Amino acid sequence: MDAATDTFVSHRNLLFTIAYEMLGSAADAEDVLQETWLKWAGVDLGTVENQRAYLVRIVTRQALSRLRTLGRRKESYVGSWLPEPLLTTPDVAEDVELADSVSMAMMLVLETLTPTERAVFVLREVFDLDYDEIALAVDKNAAAVRQIAHRARSHVAARRPRGRASAAATREALSAFQRAVETGDLQGLLDLLAPDVVFLGDGGGVKQAVPRPVLGSDKVARMLLGGLMRTTGWAMEPAQVNGHPALIFKFDGELDTVIALRIDDGVVTGLYAVRNPAKLSHMEQETALRR
């Protein structure tokens, strides 16, 4: 590989994660990476003092531009909007800070920030970039970036999900949840759901999904079991999605729904069901590659 390609490939995972955390879409993150590569390929590397910082600057600016466009699209989105589920490896789940930053719950919190606040928060709080480097990426001075970071940090802290359960407790809760759903065990499911559990569904206006959040363990449990019991041909398998436990539902062998779970203190506090086919295509490709 030439020097430009070698540098880009060595930083690709970092660049993808920045773009994904800013956009909530793997497909859009891949497009941003392609745009970043095209700009990077035309750079005279002899003039670049810090290649990593330069790439971060390009990807951040490209993601900011796309984020503003996506924001306008979300205004007309049908039903609840959820991030595109991202199949993650066990090492991501073991990195607690990274896993929490890409979790469905945290990605929804990031949606409440302005585009610039989101970029600054991701670069500072997740990747620990210094303020001068972030300032170049978002085209602000360092003093302004510090203020933006403080504002974004306070905003997120007030909405951040609860503390995370241990890996062992998470695996146990996921296994028990899957067993209860597969066997139609209503009481077993109720025992696993927090009283204030919330269920969000995203069908994108293409697939049937709950039009608004469903709150409370009884409503969520009955909805889950009722929906599955009305049809046959379902199969489910556990997975790691966005650094957290999830169930992948297949109907007649085809990927139909991904439900990501938020587990706190051994109980399920959040369920995020993505059915929009456009948001599942990237996961289908990833699943096929890992077979």
N, C-alpha and C positions, 0 to 999 in steps of 0.2 A: 504493500500500500504506500501511496505517497504521503507526505507529511500532513497535509490537510485532512485526508481521509483517516489516517491513523489517529490524529487528535480528536476528530469528530466522533469516531467509533469509541474511543476510550472514555468519552464523556457522555455518550448517548443515554445511558440510564439516568444520569443526573438531569439531563435536558428534558427527557421524556417526563420524568416525575414532576419537574417544575411546571411544564406545560399542562400536564394532567391535573395537578392540584389547582392550577389557575382556571382551568376550563371545565373540569368535571366530565370530560369526554375523551376516551382513548382515541377515537377516530379523529377528532379535531387536534388532539395532541400530536398524532402521527403527521397530520397535514402541516402543523406548525414546525415539526422537525424537518420536513421536506423543504419548507420555505427557509428555515435556518441554514440547512445544508447549501442551498443555492446561493445564499448571501455569503456564507463562509467560504465557498469554493472560489469566489471572486476576490477574496481578501489577499493582499500581499502580506504573507506571514512574517516577513522581515520587519514590518512596521508594528507588529503586535507584541507588546511586552508581556502580557499575561493572557495566554490563549483561553484558559478556562473562563476567566472573567469576561473576555470578549464574547465567547459563545453564550454565556449566561445572559449577557446584555442583549444579544440578538434574539434569543428564544423568548426572553421576557417581553421585549417590545412587540414581537410577532404575536405572542399570546395575548397581550393587552389589546392589540388591535382586533383580534378575533373575539375576545371576550366582550368587547363593546357591541360587536355585531350579534353575538349570541344572546346578549341581554335583551336586544330588541325582539329576537325570535321567541324568547321565553315568555314575553308579555302576552303572546297569543297561543301559548302552549295549552293543549287540552288536558285538564286534570292536573294532578300533582306532578311536579318535575323532580326526578331523581337523577343523581349522577350515573353515568354509564358504569356498570359493574366491571371491575378489573380483577382478573384472575391473578392471584399473587402466590409466591412461593413461601414455604415455611420460614425462610430466613427473614422475610419482611415482617411476619407475625412476631418473631423474636425481638425485632427492633421496635420496642414499645412506642417510642416517639414517632417513628416513621409510620407504624401501623395506625396509630391514632390520627395522624395527620391526613391519611388517605381513607379513613373510615367513612362510611356513609353519613354517620351522624356529624362528624366534623366537616365533611364536604358541604353539608347543608348549612352549617354555621358560616362557612366561608362565603356562601352565596349571599349572605346578608351584608357583606362588605362591599365598598365601591371597588371598581377594578384596580385602582392604584393601591388602595389599602390591602387588597388581597395579594397583590404582587409583593408588596413590602413585607407583609406578614409571612408569606411562604418563604421568601428569601432569607428573612432574618430569623424567624422562630423555628423553621424546619431545617434550614441548611446553614444557619449561623454565619451568613455572609456579613462582612463589615459594612458600616453605613456608607462609606465612600463608594464601595463597589455597587451597592444597591442604588445609590444616587445616580450613578452612570446608567444603570439599567432602566430606571424609570424617568430619567431626564429631570431630576430635581436636585437641589443642593442637599448636602448631608444634614444640615440643621432641619430642613423641612422633612426629610426622611425620618429623622428621630421622632418628630412630632406625630407623623403618620403612623409610625410603628407603635408608639405609645397608645394612640387612639384605637388602632386595630387590636392591640393586645388586650386592652380593657374591654372592648366590645366582645371579643371572642371569649374572654374569661367569664363574662356574665352569662354566656350561653353554652359554654363547653360541656360536653357530656360528663357524667359522673366518672369516678375512678374505675380502672379496668380490672377485670377478674384475672386470676392466674391462668396460665396455659392449661393446667390440669383441670381446673374448675370449668374452663371454657369448653374443653373437649367433652367433659362429662355432661354438661348442660346441653350441648349440641346433640350428643348421642341420645339423651333422654327425650329431647324435643322431637328428633326424627322418629324415634320409636313410638311416641305418643301420637304423632300425626299419622304414621303408617297404620297403626292399630285402631285409630279412632278413639283413643282413650281421653275423653273429655276431662275427667278429673286430673289425670296425669298432666295434661296440657295446662290446666288452670294452676296446678302447683308450680309450674315452671315459669309462668308469666307474672311479671310484676303487676300489682293492682292498677298502676297508671301506664301500662304498656301502650305504645302507639304503633299503629300499622299504617304504612303509606304504600300506595300502589301507583305505578306508572305504566300506563298502556299507550300513552302518546296519542290517544284518539284512534288507535288502530286495533288494539286488543282491549277486551273488557278488563276494567280495573276499578277499584273503589274511587269514586270521584273526589272524595275528601278524606282526611285522616279518620281512622277508626280508633277510638280511645276506650281503654278498659279491658281487663283480662277476659271477662265473660263474653263481651261482644266479639273480641278478636278470636278467641278459641272457637266459638260457634261458627263464625264466618269461615275460618280455616277448614274446619272439619266438614262443614256443610258443603263448601265448594268442591272439596276432593271427593266426598261421598256421592255427589251427584253424577260423577263420570267415572269411567274405567279407563285403563290404559296408561295410568300414571306410573312413573318410576322416579325415585329421587336418590341423589347421592350427595355426600358431604363434600365441601370444598373450602378453600380459603379465598375469600373475595374481599378486596380492599383491606387486606391485613387482618380480617376478622372471619369468624365461622359463618358458613352459609350453606344453603341447600340448593342444589340445582335440580329443577323439576323438568322431566322430559315427558312428552305426551306422544305415544306411539313412536318412541325412539327419537323424536325431534326436540331440541331445546325449546322450551316454552316459557319458563319463568325462572328467575334467580331471586331467592329471598336471602338477603343478608341480615344477620342477627346482631343486635347489640346486647351483650351480656354483662351485667354488673352485679357483683355480690352473689353470683350463682343463679340469678334469674334473668329472664329475657325482658329488657326494657324497651327495645325498639325492633321493629320488623320492617324491612325495606324491600318491597317486591317489584322487580322490574320485568315488564312483559313486552315493552315496546321492541319490536323486532329490530329496528335500526340500532338500538342500544345493545343488542345481544350478538350482533354479527361479529364484532371483534372477539368476543369470548368464544364464539363457535370456532373461529380460526385458530385461536390460542389452544383450545381443547384438542382440535384436530392435530396440531403440531406436536402436542405432548403425548399423543398416543404411541 
